[in-house]
Amino acid sequence: MKNSLKVERAIKDITQEELAKIIGVSRQAINSIELGKYVPSTIFSLKLSRYFEKSVNDIFRLEETD
């Protein structure tokens, strides 16, 4: 699964640590998502969607291999 989390963070000019505190997760979780090592839960994805004011589909995209 591809994601635009790093881009969305850059647009809002916030660090992984700041986003983690806002969403209620660890900085490592944010880092793992950005690197494609972790697929977030539905609730986690919806929190990100709400924060960035984007749909989940705008932030996360399925690849052919998913």
C-alpha positions as CSV (number, residue, x, y, z in Angstrom):
1,M,0.0,0.0,0.0
2,K,1.3,3.4,-1.0
3,N,0.6,6.5,1.1
4,S,1.1,10.2,1.0
5,L,1.6,10.7,4.7
6,K,5.0,12.3,4.5
7,V,3.7,14.8,1.8
8,E,0.7,15.6,3.9
9,R,2.9,16.2,6.9
10,A,5.1,18.5,4.8
11,I,2.1,20.5,3.7
12,K,1.0,21.0,7.3
13,D,4.7,21.6,8.3
14,I,4.6,19.2,11.2
15,T,7.0,16.5,12.4
16,Q,6.4,12.8,12.9
17,E,6.5,13.4,16.6
18,E,3.9,16.2,16.5
19,L,1.6,14.1,14.3
20,A,2.0,11.1,16.6
21,K,0.9,13.2,19.6
22,I,-2.1,14.6,17.8
23,I,-3.2,11.1,16.6
24,G,-2.3,9.3,19.8
25,V,0.3,6.9,18.6
26,S,4.1,6.6,18.7
27,R,6.5,8.5,16.4
28,Q,7.7,5.0,15.3
29,A,4.2,4.1,14.1
30,I,4.1,7.2,11.9
31,N,7.6,6.4,10.6
32,S,6.7,2.8,9.9
33,I,3.6,3.9,7.9
34,E,5.6,6.4,5.9
35,L,8.1,3.7,5.0
36,G,5.4,1.2,4.0
37,K,6.3,-1.2,6.8
38,Y,3.0,-0.9,8.7
39,V,-0.6,-0.7,7.5
40,P,-2.6,1.3,10.0
41,S,-5.9,0.1,11.5
42,T,-9.2,1.6,10.2
43,I,-9.5,3.8,13.3
44,F,-5.9,5.1,12.9
45,S,-6.6,5.7,9.1
46,L,-9.8,7.6,9.9
47,K,-8.0,9.8,12.5
48,L,-5.3,10.7,9.9
49,S,-8.1,11.4,7.4
50,R,-9.8,13.7,9.8
51,Y,-6.7,15.6,10.8
52,F,-5.5,16.1,7.2
53,E,-9.1,16.8,6.0
54,K,-8.6,14.3,3.2
55,S,-10.4,11.1,2.4
56,V,-8.6,7.9,3.4
57,N,-8.3,7.1,-0.3
58,D,-6.4,10.4,-0.8
59,I,-3.9,9.4,1.8
60,F,-3.7,5.6,1.2
61,R,-3.7,3.8,-2.2
62,L,-3.8,0.1,-2.9
63,E,-1.2,-1.3,-5.2
64,E,-1.7,-4.1,-7.7
65,T,0.1,-6.5,-5.4
66,D,-2.1,-5.7,-2.3
